[in-house]
Amino acid sequence: MSRYLKVLRLFWSTAIAAELEYRINFLIAILSSLGNLAGSLFGLSLFYRTGYTFDGWSWQAALIVLGIFTLLQGFCATFLAPNLNRIVRHVQEGTLDFVLLKPIRSQFWLSTHTFSPWGLPDIVFGGFILAYAGTRLNLTIDDYLLSIVPLFFGLVILYSLWFMLGATSIWFVKIYNVTEVLQGLLEAGRYPMAAYPTAYRFFFTFIVPVAFLTTVPAEVMLGRSQTAWLIGAAALALVLFLLSSWFWRFALRFYTSASS
């Protein structure tokens, strides 16, 4: 474990040094995050401005979901997109050969090799929304701490789905459209599941588990989540993570390398 931590520190320090050569990008990232956040707030306000509320979700409670969604956006932009989208390029250019030859697990290398600070504004803005909504709802620090557990499960679920899609590039090579579809489906997480008809709730819970990414952590933070949902989130995260590791090893059986 200590060896992996040293490698991770080396990866990220090098990545940050490289990214900071273009510091104007950070300002652009802040403006982009503000624009996206303003659009999300405006979209949510369209439902609430006439006094309408989602079943069981006040304006402040819905902001909790939006804040968690914004955090996840930042996590994707900081860790997932810079790394997992490159799997396709490694396969196309044949540089995956060099990754497989390194004395470290290839899944770890592909998942953590780089770090993009341009997603940090979303993480900060998401934290501000959670703090504001939590103040209005009289949430305590314990409520925030309890939500870390299902939020971690949500991050594992999101990572596992994205990594498995990236692994399919060994067969299909160009899968950028597939990852865009996944990100589009995940956009549904900016609203509570109560905002959708029953058929959509079923789809976003049991087919594409968006509910476990935002709504379940929000309900835990609000103190109204059922234990069964937490157990389900934990089981789903564990199964998908193990499945992603197995699927990567299975996909490598079909990788013929650039020189063969």
C-alpha positions in Angstrom: 0.0 0.0 0.0 2.8 2.5 0.8 4.3 1.8 -2.6 1.0 2.7 -4.3 0.7 5.8 -2.2 4.2 7.0 -3.3 3.4 6.3 -6.9 0.1 8.2 -6.6 1.8 11.2 -5.0 4.3 11.2 -7.9 1.6 10.9 -10.5 -0.4 13.8 -9.2 2.4 16.1 -8.4 3.7 15.7 -11.9 0.2 16.2 -13.4 -0.4 19.4 -11.4 3.0 20.8 -12.4 2.1 20.2 -16.1 -1.4 21.6 -15.8 -0.3 24.8 -14.0 1.7 25.8 -17.1 -1.6 27.0 -18.4 -3.0 28.9 -15.5 -5.5 30.8 -17.5 -7.3 27.5 -17.9 -8.2 27.6 -14.2 -10.0 30.9 -14.7 -11.9 29.5 -17.7 -12.8 26.4 -15.5 -14.2 28.7 -12.8 -16.3 30.6 -15.3 -17.5 27.4 -16.9 -18.5 26.0 -13.5 -20.3 29.1 -12.6 -22.2 29.0 -15.9 -23.2 25.3 -15.4 -24.2 26.0 -11.8 -26.3 29.0 -12.8 -28.0 26.9 -15.5 -28.7 24.1 -12.9 -30.2 26.5 -10.4 -32.3 28.2 -13.1 -33.6 24.8 -14.2 -34.5 23.8 -10.7 -36.1 27.1 -9.9 -38.5 26.6 -12.9 -40.2 23.9 -10.8 -40.4 25.8 -7.5 -41.1 29.4 -8.6 -44.9 28.8 -8.7 -45.0 27.0 -5.4 -44.8 23.5 -6.9 -42.5 21.0 -5.0 -41.4 17.5 -5.7 -43.1 15.0 -3.4 -41.3 15.3 -0.1 -38.6 17.6 -1.4 -38.5 21.3 -0.4 -36.4 23.8 -2.3 -33.6 23.5 0.2 -33.8 19.7 0.2 -33.6 19.7 -3.6 -30.5 22.0 -3.3 -28.8 19.2 -1.3 -29.3 16.9 -4.3 -28.0 19.5 -6.7 -25.0 20.2 -4.4 -24.1 16.5 -4.4 -24.5 16.3 -8.1 -22.1 19.3 -8.5 -19.6 17.5 -6.3 -19.8 14.4 -8.5 -19.3 16.6 -11.6 -16.1 17.9 -10.1 -15.0 14.4 -9.2 -15.6 13.3 -12.8 -13.7 16.3 -14.3 -10.8 15.9 -11.8 -10.2 12.2 -11.7 -12.4 10.1 -14.0 -12.4 12.0 -17.4 -8.7 12.8 -17.5 -7.8 9.1 -16.9 -10.5 6.8 -18.1 -11.1 8.7 -21.4 -7.4 8.1 -22.2 -7.9 4.3 -22.3 -9.3 4.7 -25.8 -6.3 6.6 -26.9 -3.9 4.1 -25.3 -5.6 1.3 -27.3 -5.7 3.4 -30.6 -2.0 4.4 -30.4 -0.7 1.1 -29.0 0.7 2.8 -25.8 -1.3 0.4 -23.7 1.6 -2.0 -24.2 3.9 0.2 -22.1 1.2 0.4 -19.3 0.9 -3.4 -19.2 4.7 -3.8 -18.9 5.0 -1.6 -15.9 5.5 -3.3 -12.5 2.2 -2.0 -11.2 -1.5 -3.0 -11.7 -2.6 -1.7 -15.0 -6.1 -0.8 -13.7 -4.5 1.4 -11.0 -2.2 3.1 -13.4 -5.0 3.8 -15.9 -7.3 5.1 -13.2 -5.0 7.4 -11.3 -2.2 8.4 -13.7 -3.2 12.0 -14.1 -5.1 14.6 -12.1 -6.9 17.7 -13.5 -7.4 20.6 -11.2 -9.9 22.2 -13.5 -12.7 20.2 -11.9 -12.0 21.6 -8.4 -14.3 24.6 -8.9 -17.3 22.3 -9.2 -16.2 20.6 -5.9 -15.9 23.9 -4.2 -19.2 25.2 -5.5 -21.0 22.0 -4.6 -19.7 22.4 -1.1 -21.0 25.9 -0.9 -24.5 24.8 -2.0 -24.5 22.0 0.6 -23.4 24.4 3.3 -26.1 27.0 2.3 -28.9 24.4 2.1 -27.7 22.7 5.3 -27.8 25.9 7.2 -31.4 26.6 6.1 -32.4 23.0 7.0 -30.5 23.1 10.4 -28.3 20.2 9.5 -25.5 19.3 11.8 -21.9 18.2 11.2 -23.0 14.7 12.0 -25.5 14.7 9.2 -22.8 15.7 6.7 -20.5 13.0 8.1 -23.1 10.3 7.8 -23.6 11.1 4.1 -20.0 10.5 3.3 -20.5 6.8 3.4 -23.3 6.6 0.7 -21.5 9.3 -1.3 -18.3 7.1 -1.3 -20.4 4.2 -2.5 -21.8 6.4 -5.3 -18.3 7.4 -6.4 -17.3 3.7 -6.6 -20.4 3.0 -8.6 -19.7 5.8 -11.0 -16.0 4.9 -11.4 -16.8 1.2 -12.0 -19.3 2.0 -14.7 -17.0 4.4 -16.5 -14.0 2.1 -16.3 -16.0 -0.8 -17.8 -17.1 1.4 -20.6 -13.5 2.4 -21.2 -12.4 -1.3 -21.2 -14.8 -2.0 -24.1 -12.5 0.1 -26.3 -10.3 -3.0 -26.7 -13.1 -4.4 -28.9 -14.7 -1.3 -30.3 -11.8 1.2 -30.1 -13.8 4.3 -30.6 -16.3 4.6 -27.7 -16.4 8.3 -27.1 -20.1 8.4 -27.9 -20.9 5.7 -25.4 -19.2 7.7 -22.6 -21.1 10.8 -23.6 -24.4 8.8 -23.4 -23.4 7.7 -19.8 -22.7 11.3 -18.8 -26.0 12.4 -20.4 -27.9 9.8 -18.3 -26.0 10.9 -15.2 -27.4 14.4 -15.7 -30.7 13.0 -14.3 -29.0 13.0 -10.9 -29.2 16.8 -10.6 -32.9 16.4 -9.5 -34.4 14.1 -6.8 -35.8 10.8 -8.1 -39.3 12.1 -7.0 -39.1 14.5 -9.9 -39.5 11.6 -12.4 -42.4 9.3 -13.4 -42.5 5.8 -11.9 -41.0 4.2 -15.0 -38.1 6.6 -15.0 -37.5 6.1 -11.3 -37.2 2.3 -11.9 -34.8 2.9 -14.8 -32.6 5.3 -12.9 -32.5 3.1 -9.8 -32.2 -0.5 -11.1 -30.9 -0.1 -14.7 -28.6 3.0 -14.6 -28.2 3.5 -10.8 -28.3 7.3 -10.8 -30.4 7.3 -7.6 -27.5 5.8 -5.6 -25.2 8.7 -6.8 -27.2 11.7 -5.5 -30.6 11.0 -4.1 -29.6 8.3 -1.6 -26.7 10.3 -0.1 -29.0 13.3 0.1 -31.6 11.3 2.0 -29.0 10.1 4.4 -27.9 13.7 4.9 -31.5 14.7 5.6 -31.9 11.9 8.0 -34.6 10.0 6.2 -32.9 7.2 4.4 -33.8 3.6 5.0 -31.2 1.0 6.0 -32.1 -1.2 3.0 -31.0 1.5 0.5 -27.6 1.9 2.3 -27.1 -1.9 2.2 -28.1 -1.9 -1.5 -25.7 1.0 -2.3 -22.8 -0.9 -0.5 -23.6 -4.2 -2.2 -23.9 -2.5 -5.6 -20.6 -0.6 -5.2 -18.8 -3.8 -4.2 -20.2 -5.9 -7.0 -19.5 -3.3 -9.7 -16.0 -2.7 -8.5 -15.2 -6.4 -8.5 -16.9 -6.7 -11.8 -14.8 -3.9 -13.3 -11.6 -5.6 -12.2 -12.8 -8.9 -13.6 -14.0 -7.3 -16.8 -10.6 -5.6 -17.4 -8.7 -8.8 -17.0 -11.2 -10.5 -19.3 -10.8 -7.7 -21.9 -7.0 -8.0 -21.8 -7.3 -11.5 -23.2 -8.5 -10.0 -26.4 -5.8 -7.3 -26.6 -3.2 -8.3 -29.2 -0.9 -5.3 -28.6 0.4 -2.8 -31.2 3.3 -5.0 -32.3 1.4 -8.3 -32.9 
